[in-house]
């Protein structure tokens, strides 16, 4: 089964990051690759560089940036045997210490 691990955080509560956290991300990525369960992963550029699109009453509005609050920073898609395994790997994502990780089963068609 495929699960998406969508990680987000509130920039006001973000940890210090730095070289140590960068190495944790690299190590996690290597572990997932070596385990043969990583389908895809990607991080996002800062929300200020994004756009928010809404459609209301037949009109489309485009605003600079993304909604305030928690910022979706990226995601992994893993192919694992069950939700429990997906939750285990979600707990290994470095930003889970100061943010959150949603575990969502992927609808594969």
N, CA and C of each residue as an Amber inpcrd file, in Angstrom:
protein
   327
   0.8380000  -1.1780000   0.0000000   0.0000000   0.0000000   0.0000000
   0.8840000   1.2430000   0.0000000   0.4100000   2.2550000  -0.6760000
   1.1610000   3.5010000  -0.6910000   0.5460000   4.4950000   0.2850000
   1.4330000   5.1590000   1.0100000   1.0330000   6.1970000   1.9580000
   1.8400000   7.4570000   1.6760000   1.1700000   8.5980000   1.7720000
   1.8500000   9.8850000   1.6870000   2.1000000  10.3750000   3.1070000
   3.3110000  10.8010000   3.3520000   3.6740000  11.4230000   4.6210000
   3.8840000  12.8990000   4.3100000   2.8970000  13.7140000   4.6660000
   2.9010000  15.1370000   4.3270000   3.3480000  15.9060000   5.5680000
   4.5080000  16.5500000   5.4710000   5.0400000  17.2170000   6.6560000
   4.8610000  18.7270000   6.5610000   4.4740000  19.2900000   7.6970000
   4.2340000  20.7310000   7.7790000   4.7180000  21.2380000   9.1330000
   4.8400000  22.5420000   9.2260000   5.2600000  23.1600000  10.4850000
   4.8440000  24.6180000  10.4910000   4.7930000  25.1790000  11.6720000
   4.5440000  26.6020000  11.8420000   5.9120000  27.2780000  11.9040000
   6.2220000  28.1770000  10.9760000   7.5490000  28.8100000  10.9810000
   7.9120000  29.4630000  12.3170000   6.9010000  29.9220000  13.0630000
   7.1660000  30.5480000  14.3570000   7.6510000  29.5290000  15.3820000
   7.3940000  28.2360000  15.1330000   7.7760000  27.1870000  16.0780000
   8.8870000  26.2950000  15.5290000   9.4460000  26.6450000  14.3920000
  10.4630000  25.8070000  13.7550000  11.6960000  25.6830000  14.6190000
  12.3290000  24.5500000  14.5270000  13.5700000  24.3040000  15.2380000
  14.7150000  25.0690000  14.6030000  15.8920000  24.9150000  15.1570000
  17.0380000  25.6560000  14.6500000  17.5280000  25.1820000  13.2900000
  17.1770000  23.9520000  12.8890000  17.6180000  23.4430000  11.5900000
  19.1230000  23.2690000  11.5670000  19.7570000  23.8180000  10.5950000
  21.2100000  23.7630000  10.4980000  21.7310000  22.4580000   9.9270000
  23.0590000  22.3290000   9.9930000  23.7320000  21.1790000   9.3980000
  23.2850000  19.8530000   9.9880000  23.0360000  19.8260000  11.2970000
  22.6190000  18.5760000  11.9440000  21.3020000  18.0820000  11.3550000
  20.3310000  18.9910000  11.2050000  19.0420000  18.5770000  10.6530000
  19.1620000  18.2050000   9.1780000  19.9790000  18.9220000   8.4370000
  20.1920000  18.5740000   7.0240000  20.7100000  17.1370000   6.9350000
  21.6540000  16.7770000   7.8080000  22.1960000  15.4160000   7.7990000
  21.1170000  14.3990000   8.1770000  20.2250000  14.7550000   9.0910000
  19.1200000  13.8490000   9.4540000  18.2170000  13.5840000   8.2560000
  17.9340000  14.6180000   7.4630000  17.1220000  14.4510000   6.2540000
  17.8330000  13.5370000   5.2510000  19.1230000  13.7390000   5.0720000
  19.8980000  12.9120000   4.1480000  19.9050000  11.4620000   4.6170000
  20.1220000  11.2580000   5.9070000  20.1380000   9.9020000   6.4590000
  18.7840000   9.2210000   6.2830000  17.7020000   9.9550000   6.5570000
  16.3630000   9.3810000   6.3940000  16.1340000   9.0030000   4.9310000
  16.4740000   9.8860000   4.0270000  16.2870000   9.6070000   2.6090000
  17.0700000   8.3540000   2.1910000  18.3040000   8.2360000   2.6690000
  19.1020000   7.0510000   2.3630000  18.4790000   5.7840000   2.9370000
  17.9820000   5.8400000   4.1640000  17.3420000   4.6730000   4.7770000
  16.1130000   4.2270000   3.9910000  15.2780000   5.1880000   3.5850000
  14.0740000   4.8570000   2.8300000  14.4260000   4.2500000   1.4740000
  15.4630000   4.7830000   0.8440000  15.9050000   4.2590000  -0.4460000
  16.4580000   2.8430000  -0.2840000  17.3220000   2.6510000   0.7150000
  17.9140000   1.3380000   0.9610000  16.8630000   0.3040000   1.3330000
  15.8080000   0.7320000   2.0330000  14.7310000  -0.1880000   2.4130000
  13.8470000  -0.5420000   1.2120000  14.0080000   0.2050000   0.1200000
  13.2370000  -0.0660000  -1.0920000  11.7740000   0.3220000  -0.9970000
  11.4560000   1.2780000  -0.1150000  10.0430000   1.6510000   0.0810000
   9.7170000   3.0550000  -0.4070000  10.7290000   3.8290000  -0.7930000
  10.4790000   5.2030000  -1.2470000   9.9940000   5.1820000  -2.6870000
   8.8030000   5.7150000  -2.9120000   8.2550000   5.8450000  -4.2560000
   8.6300000   7.2010000  -4.8280000   8.4540000   8.2460000  -4.0090000
   8.7060000   9.6140000  -4.4490000   8.8290000  10.4900000  -3.2250000
   9.5910000  11.5480000  -3.3610000   9.6530000  12.5550000  -2.2960000
   9.9800000  13.8920000  -2.9100000   9.5130000  14.9380000  -2.2400000
   9.7940000  16.2860000  -2.7100000   9.5650000  17.2710000  -1.5770000
  10.3740000  18.2920000  -1.5680000  10.1490000  19.4170000  -0.6770000
   9.6270000  20.5750000  -1.5180000   9.1460000  21.5860000  -0.8620000
   8.6030000  22.7430000  -1.5580000   9.4470000  23.9770000  -1.2870000
   9.4550000  24.8970000  -2.2430000  10.0620000  26.2060000  -2.0260000
   9.2060000  26.9450000  -0.9900000   9.7160000  28.0230000  -0.4150000
   8.9440000  28.7510000   0.6040000   7.5600000  29.1680000   0.1090000
   6.6080000  29.1650000   1.0240000   5.2270000  29.5250000   0.7040000
   5.0900000  30.9060000   0.0980000   5.9850000  31.8240000   0.4560000
   5.9260000  33.1770000  -0.0960000   6.1250000  33.1740000  -1.6090000
   6.7440000  32.1200000  -2.1280000   6.9800000  32.0210000  -3.5650000
   5.8050000  31.3560000  -4.2890000   4.8310000  30.8560000  -3.5310000
   3.7010000  30.1580000  -4.1260000   2.5340000  31.0760000  -4.4430000
   1.4930000  30.4800000  -4.9030000   0.2420000  31.1820000  -5.2060000
  -0.8990000  30.4110000  -4.5600000  -1.9620000  31.1150000  -4.2170000
  -3.1860000  30.4950000  -3.7280000  -4.2890000  30.8230000  -4.7240000
  -4.9460000  29.8010000  -5.2300000  -6.0000000  29.9650000  -6.2330000
  -7.3370000  29.5630000  -5.6150000  -8.3310000  30.4250000  -5.7610000
  -9.6910000  30.1090000  -5.3340000 -10.6490000  30.4040000  -6.4780000
 -11.7020000  29.6070000  -6.5450000 -12.7440000  29.8240000  -7.5500000
 -14.0570000  29.9950000  -6.7950000 -14.6920000  31.1390000  -6.9750000
 -15.9590000  31.4350000  -6.3000000 -16.8780000  32.1230000  -7.2950000
 -18.1200000  31.6800000  -7.3270000 -19.1360000  32.3080000  -8.1770000
 -18.6560000  32.5030000  -9.6090000 -17.9360000  31.4970000 -10.1260000
 -17.4930000  31.5430000 -11.5040000 -16.2380000  32.3650000 -11.7540000
 -15.7170000  33.0060000 -10.7220000 -14.5080000  33.8150000 -10.8870000
 -13.3130000  33.1610000 -10.2200000 -12.1600000  33.3430000 -10.7920000
 -10.9270000  32.7890000 -10.2490000 -10.0780000  33.9150000  -9.6730000
  -9.6430000  33.7290000  -8.4370000  -8.7690000  34.7020000  -7.7900000
  -7.4180000  34.0480000  -7.5310000  -6.3630000  34.7940000  -7.7670000
  -5.0070000  34.3100000  -7.5310000  -4.3270000  35.2870000  -6.5820000
  -3.8210000  34.7520000  -5.4700000  -3.1180000  35.5800000  -4.4900000
  -1.6860000  35.0920000  -4.3580000  -0.7740000  36.0140000  -4.0670000
   0.6060000  35.6330000  -3.7990000   0.6800000  34.9430000  -2.4430000
   1.5400000  33.9450000  -2.3480000   1.7710000  33.2560000  -1.0840000
   0.7300000  32.1850000  -0.8020000   0.8850000  31.5910000   0.3700000
  -0.0260000  30.5410000   0.8250000  -0.6720000  30.9700000   2.1320000
  -1.6780000  30.2400000   2.5530000  -2.4050000  30.5790000   3.7700000
  -1.4630000  30.6630000   4.9700000  -1.7440000  31.5690000   5.8670000
  -0.9370000  31.7380000   7.0750000  -1.0860000  30.5270000   7.9820000
  -0.1440000  30.3670000   8.8790000  -0.1880000  29.2480000   9.8170000
   0.7780000  28.1590000   9.3870000   0.3530000  26.9200000   9.5990000
   1.2120000  25.7920000   9.2650000   1.5360000  25.7920000   7.7730000
   2.7590000  25.5290000   7.4510000   3.2390000  25.5250000   6.0760000
   3.5510000  24.0870000   5.6680000   2.9290000  23.6290000   4.5940000
   3.2680000  22.3150000   4.0720000   4.6410000  22.4420000   3.4340000
   5.5940000  21.6790000   3.9520000   6.9780000  21.8120000   3.5070000
   7.3720000  20.7630000   2.4770000   6.6690000  19.6200000   2.4570000
   7.0110000  18.5810000   1.5060000   6.2930000  17.2870000   1.8220000
   6.7030000  16.2280000   1.1360000   6.0460000  14.9380000   1.3350000
   6.9280000  13.7950000   0.8510000   6.6480000  12.6280000   1.3830000
   7.1930000  11.3710000   0.8920000   6.0090000  10.5120000   0.4920000
   6.1590000   9.6980000  -0.5250000   5.2120000   8.6330000  -0.8160000
   5.9930000   7.3440000  -0.6340000   5.5030000   6.5000000   0.2680000
   6.1560000   5.2330000   0.5790000   5.2570000   4.0730000   0.2000000
   5.8530000   2.9760000  -0.1960000   5.1230000   1.7380000  -0.4620000
   5.4770000   0.7840000   0.6670000   4.5780000   0.6720000   1.6170000
   4.8070000  -0.1230000   2.8240000   3.6480000  -1.0940000   3.0370000
   3.8500000  -2.1190000   3.8720000   2.8100000  -3.1390000   4.0310000
   1.5480000  -2.6590000   4.7520000   1.6850000  -1.6340000   5.6220000
   0.5140000  -1.2390000   6.4150000   0.6870000   0.1690000   6.9930000
  -0.4100000   0.6520000   7.5750000  -0.4110000   1.9970000   8.1530000
   0.5770000   2.1110000   9.3100000   0.6910000   1.0670000  10.0920000
   1.6020000   1.0900000  11.2370000   3.0360000   1.3910000  10.7900000
   3.4460000   0.7790000   9.6940000   4.7890000   1.0220000   9.1670000
   4.9200000   2.4540000   8.6710000   3.8870000   2.9700000   8.0200000
   3.9000000   4.3600000   7.5520000   4.0280000   5.3150000   8.7370000
   3.3110000   5.0400000   9.8150000   3.3670000   5.8840000  11.0070000
   4.7710000   5.8410000  11.6150000   5.3920000   4.6670000  11.6220000
   6.7670000   4.5580000  12.1200000   7.6910000   5.5120000  11.3640000
   7.6380000   5.4640000  10.0310000   8.5100000   6.3180000   9.2310000
   8.1510000   7.7920000   9.3860000   6.8740000   8.1090000   9.5600000
   6.4600000   9.4970000   9.7900000   7.1410000  10.0540000  11.0400000
   7.2860000   9.2170000  12.0480000   7.9500000   9.6380000  13.2790000
   9.4350000   9.8800000  13.1140000  10.0160000   9.4290000  12.0370000
  11.4320000   9.6270000  11.7600000  11.7080000  10.9230000  10.9950000
  10.6760000  11.5740000  10.4990000  10.8620000  12.8180000   9.7520000
  11.3230000  13.9110000  10.7230000  12.4770000  14.5330000  10.4690000
  13.0390000  15.4910000  11.4240000  12.0840000  16.6060000  11.8510000
  11.3070000  17.1580000  10.9380000  10.4320000  18.2770000  11.3060000
   9.2280000  17.8400000  12.1300000   9.0440000  16.5540000  12.3370000
   7.9550000  16.0890000  13.2200000   8.1870000  16.5630000  14.6550000
   9.4440000  16.8750000  14.9940000   9.7530000  17.3360000  16.3550000
   9.1830000  18.7170000  16.6450000   8.9820000  19.5350000  15.6180000
   8.4490000  20.8780000  15.8440000   7.2660000  21.1900000  14.9360000
   6.8500000  20.2160000  14.1650000   5.7000000  20.3810000  13.2670000
   4.7850000  19.1840000  13.3700000   4.2650000  18.7480000  12.2320000
   3.3910000  17.5750000  12.2220000   3.5420000  16.8690000  10.8940000
   3.1670000  15.5960000  10.9010000   3.2080000  14.7900000   9.6920000
   1.8660000  14.0990000   9.5470000   1.1850000  14.3550000   8.4520000
  -0.0530000  13.6390000   8.1410000   0.3180000  12.3500000   7.4280000
  -0.3280000  11.2690000   7.8120000  -0.1530000   9.9880000   7.1430000
  -1.4580000   9.7190000   6.3900000  -1.3740000   9.6740000   5.0720000
  -2.5650000   9.5280000   4.2440000  -2.3710000   8.4010000   3.2400000
  -3.3060000   7.4570000   3.2040000  -3.2350000   6.3920000   2.2200000
  -3.4880000   6.9900000   0.8470000  -2.6870000   6.5950000  -0.1290000
  -2.7900000   7.1160000  -1.4890000  -3.7740000   6.2730000  -2.2800000
  -4.6940000   6.9220000  -2.9610000  -5.6400000   6.2270000  -3.8220000
  -4.9610000   6.0060000  -5.1620000  -4.5040000   4.7940000  -5.4000000
  -3.7960000   4.4540000  -6.6350000  -4.8110000   3.8850000  -7.6040000
  -4.8970000   4.4960000  -8.7830000  -5.8570000   4.0150000  -9.7940000
  -5.1380000   3.4600000 -10.9950000
